[in-house]
Amino acid sequence: MLVLKRLLWCITGAGGYLRDVYYQLKQFRERFPHVEIEIVMSKAGLEVSRIYGVLDDLRHIASGGRYGLLHLDVSPSGIGRYGIPLGGRVSLRRYNIVLIAPASSNTVAKIAHGIADSPPTIASSQALKAGVPLVVLPADNPSDPVTTLPCYIDMSKCTLCYSCVKECPYKAISVEKDGTLHLDYTLCRGCGLCGDVCDAKAVRCWEKARINITPIDLENIEKLRKMPKTFVVNNPYELVEKIASLLGI
């Protein structure tokens, strides 16, 4: 008899690795359809998921059913859809793994210092107390100090053809009084169509940029490594390998 495995994926307000994590977990879901995946996110995670173009596709990863819901609007105390207390589920060991990926430096710091005030940090806190394996992919990773940028407009290359304005299905790009362009991130859904139609390559999406990781962030990551049943991974590929290893599949 096949024993179902369950994974709770928590999304924070970090854009780095988010698209890569999405694609890796989508492939994981296709390879192991018997693994139930539930998704929860902080308010910042909701915004970042939309801006980075994965929000509308998360339904392809959430497995559905009782332990495979997609929670988009979770209360500060961790109450999700249908009044489900996600922290309580973790403490009752309803999930085999709690996954924080990517984890913002803010989330890493809160986990390291025992602060639980958002759905991801509440799930992490309960996982640590219940002995549920916690897998964390820090967005600010010392082994690969890069981040992924959202779509943006490089006005130094813009020819003012306004193709992006005409083609954006969400009306997220507008023309300012001086003729320059403005990208409204409260409307953008990260579809990338603006970049596709820009012949001048002034609209850029998903570029990589190197970052400097602060000493305090490095210290917090090391604190996570020393916590029981906490596994800090370095990239999305290592992430799915660790998940498979912990689940024994």
N, C-alpha and C positions, 0 to 999 in steps of 0.2 A: 504493500500500500504506500502510495506516494505521500510523504509528509510535507505539508505546505510550509514554506519559509516566509517570514515577513520582514520587511525593511521600511523604516520611517526615514524619508529623505527630507531634511530641513534646509531651506534656502534662506540665506541672509542677504544683506545689502551689498555684497561684493560682486562686481562684474567680471573680475579676472577669473578665468577658467570656467565661467558659467556655461558658455556655449559648448565648450569641450566636454564638460561634465554631462550636459544634456545629451549630446550625441553618444557618449560612452554608455550612459544608462539606458538610452533607447536601444542600443545594440544588445546590452545585457538583458533587457526585457524580452527582446526577440529570441535570444538564445535560451533563456530560462523562464518561459511563460508561467511556470508553476510558482515562481517567487512573487508574492504579493508586495506591491510597492504603494505606500501611502505618502502623500506629499503635503508638507505644511511650510509656511513661510512667514517671516516677519513682515511688517508693513513696508520696510525698506526693501526687503526681498521681493515683494509684489511689484514695486516700482521698477526695480532693476531687471526683473524677469521680463517685464513689458518692454523696457527700453532696449534690452539686448535680444529681443525677438524670439524668446522661447515660451512666454506665458501662454500664448494661444495653442501651443503644441504640447504642453505638459500632460494633456489628456492621453497622449500616446504612451506615456510612461506609467501614470497612475493606473493600477490594474482593475479598479472598480470593485464593487462589493463592499462588505463590511469593513475590511482592513485595506482597502485600496482607493480611498477617497482623495480628492484634490481639494484641500482646504485653502480658500483664497482669503477669507475674512475670519481671522481668529482673534478672540479677545485677548487682552493683555495677560489674563490668567491661564491662557491655553485652551479655551473652550472653542472647538471647531464646529464644523457642520453638524446639524442635528443634535446640538448640545453635547457633543462628544468631548470628554476631558482627555486631551491627548497626553498630558503629563501623567494622569492616572493610568492610562493604558501602558505607558512605559514602565511605571512603577510596578504594575502587575505582570510585567514581562510578556506582554502581548506581541512584542516585536523581537526578532532575533538580533537586529542591529539598528542602532540609531546613527544616521549619517548626516554630518554637517559639511556640505560641500556646494560651492566654496564657502569657507568661513572668513568673514571680514575680520580685520584686526580688532575691531570693537567686540565682536562675538568671542574671539579667542581670549581676549583679556577678561571678559566676564566669566567665561567658563573656568579660566585659570584661577580666578579670585572668588568663585562661588556665587556669582550674581546671576539670578534667574528672573528676568523681567521681560522676556519676549518668548514666543513659541520655540525658537531654536534653543535658547539657553534654558528654558524650563525643561525641554526634552532631554538636554544634556545633563542637567542636574539630577533628574530622576533616573537617567541611565546609570550615572555614577553611583547613586545610592542603591539601585537595584542590581548592580552587577551586570547590566546589559552592555555588550561591547559597543563602544563609541568610536566611530571612525571620523577623523577630521582632516579635511584638506584646506590648509590655510591659503587664503588668496595671496598673502604676502609671504612668499616661500623663499627661504634663503638659497635653496638649491636651484631655483629658476626665478630670479627676481624680475619678472615682467608682468604686465597687466594688459588687458584687452580694452581698447577704447570703444565707446559707442560710435554710432554714425555722427559725423560732424562736417561742417562746411569750411573749406579752406578758401577764404575770400581772395587770397592772393592769386589763386588759379581760376577763380570763377569768371566766366565770360558774360554773366548776366543773361544767359539764354532762357532762364526760368523754366527749363524742362522739369526740374525736380518739383517746382511749385505746382505745375500742372498735373504731374503724374502721382504725387503723393496721395494715396487713398484716404489718409487720415487728416489731411489739411494741416499737417504739422509744420510745414515750411511756408513762411509768409515773406512778403517784400516790405522792407522798411521804407520810410519816407525818402531816405537818401539812395534808394535803389538796391541796397545790400539785402542779404537774406538773413532770416532768423529761423532757427530750428527750435520749436517748442517741445521740450522733452516731456511735458505733461500730456502731449497728444501722440508722440512718436511711439510706434509699436515695433520698431526694429525690423521692419520687413526688408530693408535694404534696397527697395526699388529706386530710391533717389540716387543711390550710387550706380545702379545699373544703367540709368538713362543719362547720366552725366558724361558727355563725351570729353569734357575738359578734365575729368578725374578730380574735380574740386570737392566732390562729396566722397568722403572716405568712411568705410565701415570696417570695424573689427581689426584695426591696426594694433600691433603689439608695441608696447612702450616699456622701456626699462625703468625700474623704480628703486629707490633706496629704502631698505628696511631698517627701521629704527632699532636701537639697542633694546628698548622696552618691549617691542614686538617680538624680537628674538628671544628675550627672556621668558615671555609668556608662552611661546611655542614650546620651549624646553620644559616649562612647568607641565604642559599637557602631556608631553612624552613620559613623564614620571608618574602620571596618574594611573591607577589600576584599570585594566581592561580598556585603555584608551590607546588608539592607534593613529598616529599622525603620518599621513602619506604625502608624497611630494608632487604628484601629478595625477591627472584623471585616469591614466592607464594603470598606474599602481593602485588607484582607488578601487577599480572594479576587480583587480586581482585579489586585493585584500578582502573584498566582500565575498567573492567566490570561495576563498580559503576559509573564512570564518563560517560560511554556510555549509562548507564541505561538499561543494558541487563542482 
